[in-house]
Amino acid sequence: MTLSSMVVSRDLQEVSVLECILGSLHIGVDVESEPERARAKLAKSKIDALIIDFDLVGANGFLKGLQNGGIRNAVPLIIVSGSGGREYLEAKGASFVFQKPISVEQAVHTLSAARNMILDERLRYHRETLDVPVSLTYATRNRQRAHLVNLSQGGIAVRLQRPHDAPGPVRVNFVLPGTKLSMKFLGEVAWEDKRGNVGIRFLEGAVPTKRDLRLWLERQYFAR
């Protein structure tokens, strides 16, 4: 899977800078110079980010159509640019704004932040199916082996060989497939069923561990 964007602008300098930065961030880009043509495309397909040049005639009406539901497919992230002041652009309700002329430094900073926002939203609901061993240690110091079934940023699902009967928090320890990274989290049982499947919600983990997990999940997501 890949991220996608659309730039609605006739400003060749702006388009050139944005295409370069979006490409370096592995975000596909479609450029449209006419709001009406952009509207027609959006009605047929979904994108992750839309960048609208407010110096373009019709841009204001185009954005209002999006915000009022006049275009069938909603856009998760909207960015506006223009030669107007920052307050004017921010009043349009976009998640991010560019003031023209756009510098490479400004574009890298803003688009990187936008990409992270899109990924956070996607990975929030993404679960990676796995079949690897995991060690569970309970407050009673009892240790139990299990098989990790799926993994997300917020927790795991495991399959136990014997019923879970230890109350309180549980320490989770497993190695990410294809790496030597040991994942250690403190969690709590969120749900369980009669077939031995148990969901564990992460309560805390070291910052480097969380970062490594997020990057690993991101790689798996884009490898699909």
Beta strands, then each sheet from edge to edge (+ up, - down):
strand 1: 3-8
strand 2: 27-32
strand 3: 49-53
strand 4: 77-82
strand 5: 96-99
strand 6: 128-138
strand 7: 143-151
strand 8: 155-160
strand 9: 170-175
strand 10: 182-192
strand 11: 197-205
sheet 1: 2+ 1+ 3+ 4+ 5+
sheet 2: 6+ 7- 8+ 11- 10+ 9- 6+
end
